[in-house]
Amino acid sequence: MARQMANAYAKISFHAAAALYTGGTVAQLLKLFLSFSWTDMPFVIDWVIVVLGSIGACGLIWFQGAIAYRGVWERIVHWAIVLHLVASVALHVWTIGQGNHELYAAFPREYSYFAVVYFGLFAWRSWTVRLQGDRAPNAI
């Protein structure tokens, strides 16, 4: 029973991070094509980032020793994802507490070119992460 719960949490946490980064990639692409302002973002997006980011970061930390890494590069990307998720969650919690998105006005449109690349990489890695051996979740 405990193993099944751990496997289910691993699957949920990896997919939470993947869904968040997939959505982030789409949002950055839309920013490039539509040139909207991040300050107009609805607060529901902040809550989605806080919830999915927290689930994803906790799972990536909890299961980091059980991941079947594809090389040193993936360990680096793994910890970059964890750090980015933790920072993003903190930033969006702060935004919710402030009640406005004024901080995001500091991100120029050109930032989205860079963000599309690393969000896309983080999404791909999060969708394809695998655990090693007998601790691997069934559907991952």
PyMOL commands that set and color helices and strands:
alter all, ss='L'
color gray80, all
select helices_A, chain A and resi 2-34+38-40+43-62+64-66+72-98+102-106+111-128+133-135
alter helices_A, ss='H'
color red, helices_A
deselect
rebuild
show_as cartoon
